[in-house]
Amino acid sequence: MTTVAPGFVATDLMAGDAVGREDVAAFRERMHAEGLAPEHVAAAVVHVLGLPPEVCVVEYALTSTAKQQ
C-alpha cells in the first residue's frame, strides 16, 4: 500500500464555505499562494503508479517550495 501525502494543494476546496467567513477566505488564499498545483500532485501519483511491481513506495510526501519559506 502506498500513501501519497501532498499537503496543501491549490484547489477550490471550501469555495462555498468562504461566503462571509474571513477565516475560510484567508485559508483558501493561503492554499493558493503556498499550495501545490493539482497537476503536480497528479504527476506524482502517475509516477508512483508507473514504478515496476517489485518497487514498493510506502509513503510519497510532497510539499510546495513556497510553503517552506
C-alpha positions as CSV (number, residue, x, y, z in Angstrom):
1,M,0.0,0.0,0.0
2,T,1.2,3.5,-0.9
3,T,0.2,6.8,0.7
4,V,0.6,10.0,-1.3
5,A,0.6,12.9,1.1
6,P,0.6,16.2,-0.8
7,G,0.0,18.7,2.0
8,F,-1.6,22.0,0.7
9,V,-3.0,21.8,-2.8
10,A,-4.3,24.8,-4.6
11,T,-7.9,23.8,-5.2
12,D,-11.3,25.3,-4.8
13,L,-11.9,23.3,-1.6
14,M,-14.3,25.0,0.7
15,A,-15.3,27.5,-2.0
16,G,-18.9,27.5,-0.8
17,D,-17.8,27.9,2.8
18,A,-15.9,31.1,2.2
19,V,-19.0,33.3,1.8
20,G,-19.0,35.8,4.7
21,R,-16.2,33.9,6.5
22,E,-12.9,35.8,6.7
23,D,-11.1,32.9,8.2
24,V,-12.1,30.5,5.5
25,A,-11.3,33.0,2.8
26,A,-7.8,33.6,4.3
27,F,-7.2,29.9,4.4
28,R,-8.2,29.5,0.8
29,E,-5.9,32.4,-0.2
30,R,-3.0,30.7,1.7
31,M,-3.7,27.4,-0.1
32,H,-3.5,29.1,-3.5
33,A,-0.4,31.1,-2.5
34,E,1.5,28.2,-0.9
35,G,-0.1,25.0,-2.2
36,L,1.0,22.6,-4.9
37,A,-0.6,22.8,-8.3
38,P,-3.1,19.9,-8.7
39,E,-1.2,18.7,-11.9
40,H,2.0,18.3,-9.8
41,V,0.1,16.0,-7.4
42,A,-1.3,14.1,-10.3
43,A,2.2,13.7,-11.8
44,A,3.4,12.3,-8.5
45,V,0.6,9.8,-8.5
46,V,1.3,8.7,-12.1
47,H,5.0,8.4,-11.2
48,V,4.2,6.1,-8.2
49,L,1.8,4.0,-10.3
50,G,4.3,3.7,-13.1
51,L,7.0,2.1,-11.0
52,P,7.9,-1.6,-11.5
53,P,5.8,-4.0,-9.4
54,E,8.9,-5.0,-7.5
55,V,9.2,-1.5,-6.2
56,C,7.1,-0.6,-3.1
57,V,6.7,3.0,-2.3
58,V,5.4,3.2,1.3
59,E,4.9,7.0,1.5
60,Y,5.4,9.7,-1.1
61,A,5.2,13.1,0.6
62,L,5.1,16.4,-1.4
63,T,5.3,20.0,-0.3
64,S,5.4,23.2,-2.1
65,T,8.7,25.2,-2.0
66,A,6.6,28.3,-1.4
67,K,5.4,26.7,1.9
68,Q,9.0,26.1,3.1
69,Q,9.9,29.9,3.1
